[in-house]
Amino acid sequence: MLKAVILDDEPHSSSLLRHKLQNIDAGIQVVAVFGDPAQALCEINAQQLDVLFLDVEMPGMNGFQFLERLGGFDFEVIFTTAHDSYTLEALRLSAVDYLLKPIGDEELEEAIARLKARTARKASIAPKPAHAFASMRLSLSTAEGVHFIEKNQIIRIEAMSNYCTFYLAGGRKIMVSKTLKAFEAVLVGDAFVRVNRSSVVNLHYINRYRKGNGGTLELADGMEIEVSPQRKEALMAILFSG
């Protein structure tokens, strides 16, 4: 369950966003709503939040000034505003998303999917106990030798006939002479999911889901992967679960 805080000087906007979050995603818990940035500065750190839905234009202090006054913070930020002139500043701050009011359900769903992918990715690189070392790695045999790779470096796996190509963070590729089924049993359930006949993706690298018959996933390496209609329901249960 991700803990969310809303900071918006317009009560109607806060109430509507809270209602949408409750209806769209049970995995988001709104733990506090603030209408005054000054009050939020004093109380927000006590909330132990995962994400802040932050309005930009507020009296006395805008959203960017609020973050500057706050200093260091380890939660994610999703800006919510009626103005589209602050996009570059939001990008500079590495915000999860920049949502224009009135916020549509689809845009909010995509922002939450991006938020979950980012928080999962952060969790995946957190220090792990030494005994988990073996389970974190995968050995891939090729004609040149055996590659030992970190599972959290695998973005996706693409199959063609009896070969599989592993696409890794940093642009590396490794091709092995094995079927996708041979790796599916080892990886699926460990942050990996099969989304079509020839593709397994790492959930941590999903940046966006676009709706469609099965839908399309946009991955961190820029690749777009079609989701088969037969696998859509299972994927949605994973992406939008608590």
N, C-alpha and C positions, 0 to 999 in steps of 0.2 A: 504494500500500500504506500503510495507516494503522498506526502503531506504538502498541501498547497496553501499559500496565503495570497489574498487579493488586496491590492492597494489601488484605490480609485476614489476620487472625490465625488463621483456621481453615484449615489445609492442605487439608482435604477440599474445602472450598468453592472455594478457589483452583484446585485441580486439576480440579474439575468444570467450573468456568467456562472454564478454558483449553481443556478438551476440547470444550466446546460451541462456543466461538469457532472452533476449528479445523474443526469439522464443518459449522457453519452458514455461515461466511463466510470465503473464502480471502483476502479483502482486508484482514483484520485480522491483524497479526503481533504476538504477545505477546513483548515483548523483555525483560521482567523481571517477577518475582513477589516481593513482599515480605510477610513475616508480622509484621514489627516496624516500627511507624510511625517510631520514632526512627532506625532504619537507613535507612528510605526517605527521611527528611528530608535525610540526608547524601548520598544517591546518586541520587535521582530526576532531578535536573536534568541529569545526564550522559546520560540515556536519550534525550533529544530526542523525547519521546513526543507523540502526538496526542491520546490519551485515557487517562484514569485510571479504572479500575473500582475504586471506593473503598467499603470496608465502613464502616459508621457506628460501631458499638459495638466498640471494641478496648480492651484493657487499657492503662492509662497515658495514652492520648490517643485521643479519638474522631475520626471522620473530619473533622468540622467544625473541631476544634482543630488537626488536621493541616494543613488548608488555611490557617488563620490563621497558624500557625507558619511555613508555607512562604512566606507573603507573596505577591507577585505571581506569576502563572503564566499561560501562554498556551495551555495544553492544555484540552480538554474533560473534563468529569467525569460519570460515570455511577455513581450510588450503588447499592450492593448491600447489602441488609440484611434481617434477619428481622423488623424492627419497622416499623410504618407511621406512627409518631408524629412523624417528622421531615420530612414532605413539604413543609411550608411553608418550613422552613429551606433545603431543597434548591432550592425555587423561587426563594428570595431570591438564591441563588448562581448562578441561571441554569443549573442542571445540565441535561444533555441528557435524562436520565431518572432514575427512582427505581424500581429493580427489587426486588421482594420475593422473598426466598428461600423455598422453592426456586424458582429462576428457570426459567420455562418457555421452550421454544424460540421460540414465537410472540412472547412479550414481548421476548426478546433480539433477534430479527430486527427488530422494530419499533424498538427502541432504536438498532440499528446503522443502519437506514435514516434515522432522524432525525439521527444523528451525521454520516452522509455528506452529508445535505442541508445541515446547518449548516456543515461544513467547506468544502463546495463554495461555499456562499454567501459565506463569509469570503474564499475565494480569488478570487471574482468581483469583489470590491470592492477588491482589492489594486491598488496603482498599476501602470499599464501604460505601456509605451513610447509616445511620441507617434505613431509610425507606425501604431499599432493603433487610432487614433482613429476612422477611418472605419468600420472593421469592428465597432466597439462600438455604433454608432448605426443607427437605422432611420427612414426618412422615411415618414410616413403622410399621404396627401392626403385632405382632407375638403372639404366645401363652404365652410368658413371659411378654408381655407389649408392649409399643409403643417406638420405637427408633426414635430419631430425628437426622438426619444426614445432613451434609453439602453436597449439590449437587456436589461441586467441589471435593469431596472425593470419588465419585463413579467412578470407572474405567470402569466397564462394568456390564451388567445385562444379565443373562442367564435364559431362560425359559425352563420348562419341564412340559408339561400338564398344570395344573392350578396353578403351583407354579413358583415363580421367586427367583433366588438367586442374591443378590447384592454383588459384589466383590469390596471392598473398599481399599483405600490407607492404607498401614500398614499391609495388610494381613487379615483384618477382613472380615467376610462373614455374611450376614443376609438373611435368607430364609423367604419368606412371601407367604401366600396362596392367591395369586392374579395372574391374567394373565398378560402377557407382554403388551397386548393392553391397560390395565388399566393405566399403567405407561407411555406408549408411548405418549399419548396425553398430559401428564404433562411435559415430559422431551424433546421430540424431538423438535428441533428448539432452544433449550437452551443448545447448545454445545453438544447435544447428537444426534446420528443418528442410525437408524436401518440398519444393514448390512446384515442380513439374517433372516430366519424365526424365529430363537430363540435367537438372540443377538442384544442388543443395546449397543453401545460403546460411551465413552466420548472422543470427538475429542482431548481434551487436553492431553490424555494419549497415543496417537498413536505415536510410535517411528519410524515406518517404514511401507511402503507399498511395497509388492512384487507383480510383475505383474503375471498374469495368466488368466484363463478363466474369473473368477470374481476377482481373486487376493486374497492376504492374508494380513491381518493387524498384525503387531507385536506390542503388547501393553507394557506399562511400567512395568507391573507385570510379563513379560515374556511369557504371553499367546499369542498364534497365533489363529486368528479368520478368518475363510473363509468368503469372500464376495460373495454373490450370484450374478450371472451374471446380473440378472434383476435390482439389486440395485447398480451396479458398476458405471454407468454413473452419477447418482445423487451424489454418494460419491466423485467421481473425481471432480465434479463441486464445491463441498464444499472444498475439500483439496487443490485444485490448483486455487482457486479464489483469487482475490485481497483483 
